[in-house]
Amino acid sequence: MSAVRMDGKALSAKVRGSILAETAALKQRGITPGLAVILVGDDPASQIYVRNKEKACAECGFYSEKYALPAETTQQELLDLIAQLNESPQIAGILCQMPVPAHISEQAVIAAIDPRKDVDAFHPVNVGRIMVGDFDFVPCTPAGVMALLDEYGIDPKGKSCVVVGRSNIVGKPMAMLLLHRHGTVTICHSRTQDLAEVCRRADILVAAVGRQGFITPDMVKDGAVVIDVGINRGADGKVHGDVDPAVMDKAAFMTPVPGGAGPMTITMLMKNTLKAAKVQHGL
Ligand code: NDP
């Protein structure tokens, strides 16, 4: 039996359609959600991500500003730009594409963004708000995973949820969101003992490891829901997930790579930007 493929591309198109409709209604009230995207340096993967974010803004009817800064930009110059965008009435959301060059502190950049405009939800204020369960913005990749679970009628309540990976942008917030939805959550990482055994207990298994084909069929319970967050460039030049495609024969539901969790991430960024515009206008 092959798992149901959880189609992130289709859901993404559907959500963007509803954002566009909501944006049209906001525009009638004189509000256009605006996103500023900052890119420092010329990392090719970052350039693709930024281009896709601009494209998504256009699709959702947003106003967008792009700042492509040279790799030699100083931290102070970057913080000055952020301070200016914090004050800009056209800009509801600010995003600085990570990673930034090594001479700039990622934490300083994140901390400089006004938490009300922090649509990536990386600012410590927003991280804290996620922890206590009172938040406007949800980190985009975990938010996309939750939207996919909802779309396919999968309720984490009471289920054994295992998240492999504990990064600040994926693993940790993913675990918190599942916990808020009453999942029984286990977080695994590189020091976890008997990882395969822990994974086999999962009703919902989320892989955010960054290693191609890391989750193999022997690590998956029959009928589990398997979410593959991984984006790994393989030796064949193609994009591969963290989950071995053979897991399709064991799982009940699974996200493909590409076309599963990936497309949802930018769509959730658009959702956060819309939310930011609404909150900033008291809506
Ligand atoms: P990080 O490298 O920041 O984190 C990887 C995590 O995996 C770490 O917590 C690490 O553990 C853990 N890990 C690494 N090796 C092992 C191992 N052998 N056994 C168990 N755990 C291990 O990655 P990210 O969280 O940023 O990203 C994860 C994947 O998701 C990547 O492929 C990335 O490209 C993709 N991604 C996809 C996005 C999307 O839009 N869909 C967005 C963001 C990321 P430890 O902490 O102990 O080192």
Residues whose N, C-alpha, C, O or C-beta is under 5 A from the ligand:
A	BS01	NDP	T141 V164 G165 R166 S167 V170 G171 C188 H189 S190 R191 A208 V209 G210 R211 V229 G230 I231 N232 A261 G262 T265
